[in-house]
Amino acid sequence: MGRAIKPSEVSSFFNQRAADFISGSPSKWLSLTFKKFVVFWNGYEISNNQNAYFYRQFASITHLLPPLFWIISPLSLLGLFSVWRFGEKYTIIAIFIAVYMLTVIVFFVNGRFRLPVWPMLIILAGLAIDYIIKLAKEKSYRRLIILILIFFLLLVVTISIFMEFLKNRLPCRIFPSAMFICEKDYMTRLCWSTSALRNWLRVCPLPI
């Protein structure tokens, strides 16, 4: 163009590219959108520039915290399906989750991008647990069994997606956060490499 491109022009260019892709390949776009919908509910925390699983092994308090997204996800979906049983006051939570989820899957699914919806999902997960306990007290075993089967079905789907992410092999790399990702053939593992850290510090020494 012979001049510096404005951020608005860059945005317009890629917006047009996206619009052309959607209009030219609607089936591919729908397929990708569905995949992002599934990824949104998966149990794996997709990292951006910082990997939560790496830091988790160095923060002992995280091992005392409640289960992570892989258990919250199926419980919250269960609560979402039965939210109408708890009155209209909880409907706004379901609407918020649906709208927020759409704003995420339209663009890019990331662990930190779905973080704002965590509190609402935890509330729905609590409602699901409360409903399960209520059915058990009322001895409504038929509905209780159906509900538990649905939960385990959702749990299996969530965990299977989680394991699929773990099995994906990525090239070893060092992040500016002194993070070294060590990949195995069967599972992604995070490890601290002294030699890799030293190599990185030689390239980019920390300010003193």
Long-range contacts (C-beta under 8 A, 24 or more apart in sequence): 33-105, 33-106, 36-104, 36-105, 36-108, 36-109, 37-101, 37-105, 38-161, 39-109, 39-161, 40-101, 40-104, 40-105, 40-109, 40-114, 41-73, 41-77, 41-158, 41-161, 42-69, 42-70, 42-73, 42-158, 42-161, 42-162, 42-165, 43-68, 43-69, 43-70, 43-71, 43-73, 43-158, 43-159, 43-161, 43-162, 44-69, 44-70, 44-111, 44-161, 44-162, 44-165, 44-166, 45-69, 45-111, 46-109, 46-110, 46-111, 46-165, 47-110, 47-111, 48-110, 48-111, 48-112, 49-175, 49-176, 49-177, 50-175, 50-177, 50-179, 51-175, 51-179, 51-181, 51-190, 52-111, 53-190, 54-179, 54-181, 54-190, 57-190, 69-118, 70-155, 70-158, 70-159, 70-162, 71-155, 72-118, 72-121, 72-122, 72-125, 73-121, 73-154, 73-158, 74-151, 74-154, 74-155, 74-157, 74-158, 75-124, 75-125, 75-128, 75-129, 75-151, 76-120, 76-121, 76-122, 76-124, 76-125, 76-128, 77-124, 77-154, 78-124, 78-125, 78-128, 78-147, 78-150, 78-151, 78-154, 79-123, 79-124, 79-125, 79-126, 79-127, 79-128, 79-131, 80-124, 81-150, 82-127, 82-128, 82-131, 82-147, 83-124, 83-127, 85-131, 86-127, 86-131, 90-123, 90-124, 90-127, 93-120, 93-123, 93-124, 94-124, 96-120, 97-121, 97-124, 174-199, 174-200, 176-204
